Amino acid sequence: MGPDAFVVVSGKTRIPVRNLWLLLLYASDLYKTGSPSLSGIEEYPERLPDLLGEILVASVADRLKKPLTPGFAPTEGDLRRVRGRIDVLRTESHQLLSRGQVACRYEELTVDTPRNRLVQAALTFLAPLVVSKSLSHRCRADARRLSDLGVRGTDTRSTVRDTTVRFSRNDVQDRAVLLAARLALQLILPSDEGTGRLRRSSLTDHEFRRLFERAVGGFYRAAASASGWQTSTGQFISWNSNNETPGAAAFIPKMQTDILLENSTVKRRIIIDTKFTSALAKGQFGGETFKSGHLYQIYAYVRSQEAVDDPLSLYAEGILLYPSVGQSIRESFESSGHRFTVATVDLGRSAIEVRQQLLDVLTPPSQIPSAKFASQAQEEVWAMEGPTFLRHDQPEDLSDHGSHLS
């Protein structure tokens, strides 16, 4: 499955593989590290397999200059003498004592650790995927060398199911390598062309929505932090309610934001809710409208947080963000002193354009929308200027109503 192939989501929407890789990059822990090795990869996500392959090959070359670091692995067996803990049930049920044996569970020092298996599996997967023939050969060769040294976990499919690796203080050097290996295995996606020997069985609506949500959050966390923005994901917010009856709290639904951006310097707070559906619905009297249920939801998220002792809450913004293919929407309006935006990210475009669309979504309004702070000259300054990384010309309104995710 190469970068020019397409991934079919929900059996009907074709998305270029390279842009799925871009989303996986944004959602990854490796992207959060801000590693210099990732410089420029956002513009050319089709090079991601080669980049990850280079990281892993260099790591293996360094590791093999000395013996592989072993680790303790849980082991069990029928032994002639006690080692570790006795498995009483197996010992009795198999009458091992009569044969001079005892069932034991113990920790054994081995190089066949989850971390080494993760690296080997990633090399095995990347070998047919990288563009460079020499790099492909090195990936295969290093995977074989690890196997010869005792790393037996060569089933890439089973490794994909659990790419979780826990890090300790002593893992600073290995962290980037293991994160690269994890990301490499996450590149396994279903293709409508049937290419690629390793495929996930499906990519459901829920899986893609979670990927899109994590990718958007990861992108803003990395791209906006240098300009003073703080990004949080999955944050629960309260209803700011009072005078509740005794049992009301148990029945009031919880609100959880997908992404919350805040910058005290430019005095902006933005709540982003990602959706995996069409941004438009058929209107009651013909034509198309924004989906009322989604607008009510983001409106509740924003208005419920208003508090006199929290100035940013009084003019917080709400954004509904939809992935699409062939459709571009970015419209906003003001209601009750808050600005609301409905926007799409067209995943059918180039990676550079996808990135720019994400930045465009946060462009501050060209005019101060609310009389609530119209008399505050300093507020006008930040609203007009916005953060450094968001300054660019306002794009044209697009009227293309092509196919979109639903």
N, C-alpha and C positions, 0 to 999 in steps of 0.2 A: 504494500500500500504506500504509494509515493505521495509527495506533496501536491501533485496535480490531480489526484483522485478526489472523489467526493464522498462525504459521509452522509448517509441518509438518517435523519432524525424522525422518529415516529412514523417511519414508512412512507413519508411524503415530501420531506424538505431536504434538498441537497445543499450541503455546505462544504466549501473547499477544505480539504484536510489541513492545508497550511494554516487556515484560520482557526481550526479546532486546536491545532498545536499551539497557536498563539494564545488562545484562552487557557490551555493547560499550563503554559509558561506563566501567565499572569497569576493563575491560581496556585502555583507551586510555592513550596517553602524555599526553593533555590532562588526564585525571583526576589523574595523578601530579603535575602542576604545582600543584594546590591553588588554582587560579585563583578569585578571589572571584566571577567571573561564573557559576561553577557552583553557587553557593549555592542550595539548595532544589531543584535539578533532580533529585536522587535520588528525591524524593518524587513528582515528576510527570515521569517520563521521556518521556511523550507530548509534552512541550513541547521536547524536545531538538532537533528540526529547527529550530524557531523560534529557539532560543537560538543555534545554530550559524549560522543565517542572519543574525542580527543581528551576530554577531562578524565575519562575512565582509563584509557590506554596509558596516559601519563602517570596516573595513580598506581596502576598495576606494575608498571616499570619500576617505580620507586619502591613499591612493597616487596617486589621480588629481589631487591638488592640484599635483603636479609630475610630470615625465616618469617613466614606469615604469622601474624599475631593470633595465637590460639584463644579459645574461649571455652567456658564450661557449657556443656549441653546435657540436658536430662536424658538419662539412659536407663534401661531396665534389662535384666537378664537373670537366668538361673545359674547361680554360682556355687562353688564348693565351699566358699567362706563368706561371711557376712561383709557386705560393703554398702554403706549408706543406710537406707531404711529398708526394713523387711516388708515385703508384700505378703501379709499373713493369708489373705484370701486365696491367692494363687498358690502359695506354698501348700496349704491344706487341701485345696480342691484337686491339685495335681499330684498329691502325695509325694512331694519332692524330698521330704526328709528321709523317706524309706530308700531313696537313691543317693543319699548323702549330699543333697543340694538344697538351696534356699533361694526363693525369689527375692531379688533386691532391686531397689530404685536408687540411683546414685547419679552424681554429676561427673562427667568425664571430660577431660581436657582434649579439645580437638580443634582443627583448623576449619572443620565443616560447620562454621557458625552462620547465623542468619545474615550477618553483614557480608561475609565473603560470598555466600550464595546469591545475595542481592546483586553484587557487582558482576558475578559470573553470568547470572540470568540476563542482566542488562546488556552485557557484551554480546551474548548469544542473539538477543533480539535485534540489536543495532546493526550487526554485521551485514545482513542483506538490505538494510534500509539506508545506510550512509551512501553518499554519492561517490566519495573518493575510494577507488579500488584498493589502494595501498592501506588506507585506514580500515576498510572492510576486512582485509587480510589480517591486519594486526588485531582487530577485535576477535576474530575467530581463533587466532593463535593464542591470544591471552586467555580466552575462555578455556581452551584445551589445557593450557599450562596450569591453570587453577584446578582443573579437574584432576590432572596428574598428581598434583600436590595433596589431593584428598578432599577437595571441595566437591561433594557429590550432588548437591542440589541443582540439577540441570533442567528440571521441568519448569520452563518459563511460565506456563499457564498457572501452575500452582503458586509460583512466587508472586505473580501479579495479584493474586487474591489477597495477599497480605504483604504490603510494602512498608508497613509501619516499623520504624526503627527508633529506638529510644537512645538519647544521647546523654553522656555524662561529662564531667569537667575535662576528662582526658580525651575527649573526642573532637577537639577543635579542628585538628588537621583533617580528620575523616569526614567531618560534617558535610562540606561542600561536595565531596565525592559521592557520599551515600545519598545526598539529596539529588544529585545528578542521575544516579542509578535509579532512584525511585521515579523521577520524572520520565526517564527513558522508557520504563515499563508502562507508564501511564499513557504513552503515545499509542498504545494498542487500541485501535478503534475499528468499528465495523465499516466496511466499504461496499458500496453498491456494485463495484466492479469485481469484487471477489478476489482482489489481489492481496498479497501478503499472507504468509502462512499462519500468522498468529492474529486471531481476531477475538474481540469480545462478542458475546452472543447477541447483545442488544444495547442500544442507547435510548433509554426511555425518556419521556417528557420530564419526569422527575430528575433523572440523572443530568440531563442537559440543563435544566433550570438551576440545579445546584452548582454545576460547573460554571454557568454564566454568572451566577451570583458571586461565587468565590473569585472568579476572574476579575470582575469589575471591582470588588473590594481590594483584591491584591494589587491591581493596577493603580488605584487611587492612593493606596497606602504607600506605594513606592514613588509614584510620580508627584504626589502633592506634599510629601513630608518635608522636602527641602524648602518649600515656601511657607512653612509654618502650619500646615494643616494636620490635624489629628484625625485618624480614621479608625472607626470601630465597626465591627460586624456582629450581627446576631444579638444586638442589645435589646433587652426588655425595657419597655417604658410604661409608666403608670397612667391611669386615666385622670389623675389630678381631681379625684372625686371627693365629696364630703357629704355629711348627713346620710350616711348609708344605713340601711336597715341591718339588723344583726346577721342575716344570712346572705346579704347581697354580694359580699366579697367573694364567696365561693362560686358564684355564677357569672361574675363579670369576666369576659374573655380577656386573656393577656394579649398585649400588643408587642410584637417583636420586629424591630427594624432590620432590613437587610444590611444597609450601609448607612452610617452616620458620619458626616464630615463636619469638622468645626475648626474655625480659625479666629481666635480672639483678636488678632492684630487687624484683620480686615473686617471683623465683626460680621461673620457669616456662619450660619449653621444650616446644613443641608441634609435632609432625610431622603434617601434614595430607596425606592422599592422596585426590585426587578421582577419582571413577569415573563412567562414563556407562553405567549398567546398573541393574537392579533391586537394591535393598539386601537383598532377601529371596530365599531359594530354598526349594523344597519339601524338607522334612525326610525323612530315610530312613524314619522311622516315622510319617509324617503330619505335618500342620501346616507351619509355616514357620520357617526359621532364618536367621540371618545367614550370608552366604557364607563358608565356611571358608577358601577360598583367599585372599580379601581380608584376613581376620583374621590368617592366617599371615603375610601380607606385611607388614602394619603392625606386627605383633608382632616380626618380624625387624628391621624398620627401627629400632624403639625399643630392643630388647634388645641388638642388635649394637653399640650406641654406648656401652654402660655402661663407665665408666672411673673408677677411684678418684680420679684427679686432676681429674676433671670433675664436680663435684657435681650440676650440673643434669641430667647424663645418668642419674643414679641414680634419678630420679623423673620423667623425661620422660613426656609424654603422647602418645598416638596417636589420630588422628581419621580415620575414613573418612567422606567427605562425598559424597552422591549428589544430583544434581538429580532432581526428581520433579514430577509433576502429579497433585494430588489425594491425595497420601499424605504424612503427617507422622510422622517417627520421630526420636526423640532419646533413645537409651538408652546407658548407660555401665556399665562394670564395672571391677574392679581385678584384675590378674593380675601376679604377681611384683613387686609394689610399684609398678606403673605403671597409670595409668588409661587405659582405652581407650573411645572413644565412636563410636557409629554414628549418623549423623544424615542427614536429608534436607533439601533446600531446595526447598520447593514453589513452582515457578515459575508456578503457576496463580493465585497470590494477588496482592494489590496490591504495588506497588513498596515501600511502607513496610513491609509484612509481610516481603517478601523480605529487605530490609536487616536487620530485627530478627531474622530467623531466623539470618542469618550471625553476628550478635552473640551470639545465644543459644548457638550452638555452642561458644563459648569461655568460657561462664560457668563459673567455678571450682566444684568440687564443694562441696556444703553440709557435708560432713564430711571430715575428714582420712582418706584411705583406707588409708594404709600405716603399719605399726608401725615401718618403717625410720626414720622421722623423727618418731615420735609423741612422743618425749621432748623434742623441740626446740620449746620454746614459741614462739619467734620464727617458726618455720616455720608454726605453726598460724595465726598472725596473717595472713600473706600468703595462705595457702590459703583462709581464710575470706573475706577482704576482696576480693582480686583487684584488677585495675586499675580505675581510675575509670570508664572508658567501658563496662565490662561489668556494672556493678551494676544489677540489676533483679530482680524477683520470679521465682522458678522457675515456668515454665509448667506447665500440667497435662499429664499423659500423654495422648496422643491415640491412639485405637484405630482411626481411619479407615484402612481398607486399600483405598483407591481405586486407580485406574489409575496407573501410574508408568512412567517411562522404562525401557526394557530394550534 
